[in-house]
Amino acid sequence: MPEKPIEFTQLYATETSATECTGDDRVMPQILMIEDDVRLAGMLSDYLGQNGFVVTHAPDAQTGLARLSSAGMDLVILDLMLPDMDGLQVCQRIRALPGAAGQVPVLMLTAKGDPMDRIIGLEMGADDYLPKPFEPRELLARIKAILRRKTTPTETAHRVLQFGSLEIDRDARRVSLAGVPCDLTSYQYDVLLALAERAGRVLTRDQIMEAVRGRELEAFDRSIDVHMGRIRAAIEVDPKAPQRILTVRGVGYVFARQQD
């Protein structure tokens, strides 16, 4: 029989405390959880701790931003509804931070069911979005997928892709246009790389999302369009008349082989 899904209600019904990390935490992925629900944060910290992660909890936005600025993190789990600041504003502030702190992947959590919140979150720079209630295993899978995209080398990881004045450095995970760095989130970089590696090939939204997440998603998921708009704004001379990422109406997108 298939394993029964773990529901959030089940987690709430169980008294747990945050796991104390043992061993060498330096080699374990560091997660910052900005969540005002202390009990929920403890339960998730316990669950993620048992699966090899070190979780630092911040109960409000100001504490979370301060900890992110002072200590390196591999990923941020960000609740949308916080007592001192809207989660969307927090995401925007994270992206404005200098250096690696501003590029840290952000997985946004929210109890809101409005799809517009998801779109706005992605536009603000979130890498992924998970509505409550959710299965802890799905949260774990999404975290692993984000970190896998961030750290797993490919066979051609040290090669630089060149398309006219556009340069994609796989090793440094850096994109530049005519020598000027392009401002992309970790997820947007992966979307662009997935397209560039398949230049000239028309890809559906599902194929693109499967390529960067490594799993099939819902057939009707428009978040890829939001990311595509942000990528175009970063790499196109005129985002309204794109020459690098072309839309194939009714199908998906194609990355042009020949570019200026």
C-alpha positions in Angstrom: 0.0 0.0 0.0 1.3 3.5 -0.8 2.5 5.5 2.2 -0.1 7.8 3.7 0.7 11.4 3.1 1.8 13.5 6.0 -0.5 16.4 6.5 0.1 19.6 8.3 -2.7 18.8 10.6 -0.8 15.7 11.7 2.2 17.8 12.4 0.2 20.2 14.5 -1.2 17.3 16.5 2.2 16.1 17.5 4.3 18.0 20.1 7.8 18.3 18.9 10.8 20.6 19.6 13.5 21.9 17.3 16.2 19.3 16.7 19.6 20.1 18.1 22.2 19.7 15.4 25.1 17.4 16.1 28.3 16.7 14.2 30.0 19.1 11.8 27.3 21.6 10.8 29.7 23.3 8.4 29.0 20.5 5.8 25.3 20.6 6.3 23.1 22.9 4.3 22.1 26.0 6.3 18.5 27.1 6.1 17.0 30.3 7.5 13.3 30.0 8.3 11.5 33.4 8.8 8.3 32.3 10.3 6.2 33.9 13.1 4.5 30.7 14.1 7.0 29.4 16.7 5.3 26.0 17.1 5.2 25.4 13.3 8.8 26.6 13.0 9.8 24.1 15.7 8.1 21.2 14.0 9.6 22.0 10.6 13.0 22.5 12.2 12.8 19.1 13.8 11.7 17.5 10.5 14.3 19.2 8.4 17.0 18.6 11.0 16.3 14.9 10.9 16.9 15.1 7.1 20.3 16.6 7.3 19.7 20.4 7.4 20.7 23.0 10.0 17.7 25.4 10.5 18.0 28.8 12.0 14.6 30.3 13.0 13.8 34.0 12.9 10.3 34.9 14.3 10.1 38.2 12.4 11.4 40.0 9.3 13.9 42.2 11.0 15.6 39.3 12.9 15.6 37.3 9.7 17.3 40.0 7.6 19.8 40.7 10.3 20.8 37.0 10.5 21.0 36.6 6.8 23.3 39.6 6.6 25.6 38.3 9.3 25.7 34.6 8.5 25.9 32.7 5.2 22.8 30.7 4.3 22.1 28.2 1.6 18.3 28.8 1.4 15.6 31.0 3.0 12.1 29.7 3.9 10.0 32.8 4.0 6.5 33.1 5.3 4.3 35.7 3.5 2.5 37.0 6.5 4.9 38.3 9.2 4.1 40.6 12.2 6.5 43.4 11.3 6.7 43.3 7.5 5.0 41.8 4.5 6.9 38.8 3.2 6.9 40.2 -0.3 8.8 43.3 1.1 11.2 40.9 2.9 11.9 39.1 -0.4 12.5 42.4 -2.1 15.0 43.5 0.6 16.8 40.1 0.4 17.3 40.6 -3.3 18.7 44.1 -2.6 21.4 42.8 -0.2 25.0 42.9 -1.6 27.0 39.8 -2.5 25.9 36.2 -1.9 23.2 37.2 0.6 21.2 38.8 -2.1 21.4 35.8 -4.3 20.3 33.2 -1.8 17.4 31.0 -3.0 14.1 31.9 -1.4 11.2 29.5 -1.0 8.1 31.4 0.0 5.3 29.9 2.2 1.8 31.3 2.5 -1.6 30.5 3.8 -3.1 32.7 1.1 -4.7 30.8 -1.8 -4.8 33.7 -4.3 -2.7 32.8 -7.4 -1.8 36.5 -7.7 0.2 36.3 -4.4 2.2 33.6 -6.0 2.9 35.6 -9.2 3.8 38.7 -7.1 6.1 36.6 -5.0 7.9 35.3 -8.1 8.1 38.8 -9.5 9.8 40.0 -6.3 12.5 37.4 -6.7 11.3 34.2 -5.0 12.6 31.0 -6.5 9.7 28.8 -5.5 6.4 29.1 -3.8 4.5 26.6 -1.6 0.9 27.3 -0.3 -0.2 26.0 3.1 -1.3 23.4 4.0 1.4 21.2 2.5 3.0 17.9 3.0 6.4 18.2 4.8 7.8 15.7 2.2 6.9 18.2 -0.6 8.7 21.0 1.2 11.7 18.7 1.7 11.7 17.7 -2.0 11.5 21.4 -3.2 14.3 22.4 -0.9 16.5 19.6 -2.2 15.6 20.5 -5.8 16.6 24.1 -5.3 19.9 23.2 -3.6 20.6 20.6 -6.3 20.2 23.2 -9.0 22.5 25.5 -7.1 25.3 23.0 -6.4 25.3 20.0 -8.8 27.9 20.3 -11.6 27.2 19.2 -15.1 29.5 17.5 -17.6 30.2 20.9 -19.2 30.1 22.9 -15.9 33.4 24.7 -16.8 32.3 25.8 -20.2 31.0 29.3 -21.0 28.0 29.6 -23.3 28.4 32.5 -25.7 25.5 33.9 -27.8 26.6 37.2 -29.4 27.1 39.6 -26.5 25.4 37.3 -24.1 27.6 35.2 -21.9 26.5 32.4 -19.5 29.3 31.2 -17.2 28.2 27.8 -15.9 31.0 27.5 -13.4 30.4 30.9 -11.8 26.6 30.8 -12.4 26.9 34.2 -13.9 25.2 35.9 -16.8 26.5 39.0 -18.5 25.5 41.1 -21.5 28.3 43.0 -23.2 30.4 42.5 -20.1 27.7 43.9 -17.7 26.4 41.4 -15.1 22.7 40.5 -15.4 20.5 40.5 -12.3 18.9 37.1 -12.1 17.7 34.9 -9.2 19.0 31.4 -8.9 15.8 29.9 -10.4 15.8 32.4 -13.3 19.4 31.5 -14.0 18.5 27.8 -14.2 15.5 28.6 -16.5 17.8 30.6 -18.8 20.5 27.9 -18.8 17.9 25.2 -19.6 16.8 27.2 -22.6 20.4 28.1 -23.7 21.5 24.4 -23.5 18.7 23.6 -25.9 19.1 26.6 -28.2 16.9 26.3 -31.3 14.6 23.8 -29.8 11.0 24.8 -28.9 10.2 23.9 -25.3 6.8 23.8 -23.6 6.4 25.4 -20.2 6.2 21.9 -18.6 9.4 20.8 -20.3 11.2 23.9 -19.1 10.0 23.5 -15.5 10.7 19.8 -15.5 14.3 20.5 -16.8 15.0 22.9 -13.9 13.1 21.1 -11.1 13.7 17.6 -12.2 10.1 16.5 -11.9 6.8 16.9 -13.7 4.5 19.8 -12.6 0.9 20.8 -13.1 0.1 21.3 -16.8 -1.4 24.7 -16.1 1.3 26.5 -14.2 1.9 30.1 -15.4 4.7 30.9 -13.1 7.2 30.2 -15.8 5.8 33.2 -17.7 6.5 35.4 -14.8 10.1 34.3 -14.7 10.5 34.6 -18.4 9.4 38.2 -18.3 12.1 38.9 -15.6 14.8 37.1 -17.6 13.9 39.1 -20.8 14.1 42.3 -18.8 17.6 41.3 -17.8 19.0 40.0 -21.1 17.1 41.7 -23.9 17.9 45.0 -25.4 14.1 45.6 -25.8 12.1 43.1 -23.6 8.9 44.1 -25.5 10.5 42.9 -28.8 12.7 40.0 -27.6 15.4 38.6 -29.9 17.0 36.0 -27.6 14.0 34.2 -26.0 11.2 33.9 -28.5 7.6 33.0 -27.8 6.1 30.2 -29.9 2.4 30.9 -29.6 0.4 28.0 -28.3 3.6 25.9 -27.6 6.2 27.6 -25.4 9.6 29.3 -25.9 12.7 28.9 -28.0 16.2 30.3 -27.3 17.6 31.7 -30.5 20.8 30.1 -31.8 22.0 33.2 -33.6 22.1 36.4 -31.6 23.8 39.8 -31.8 
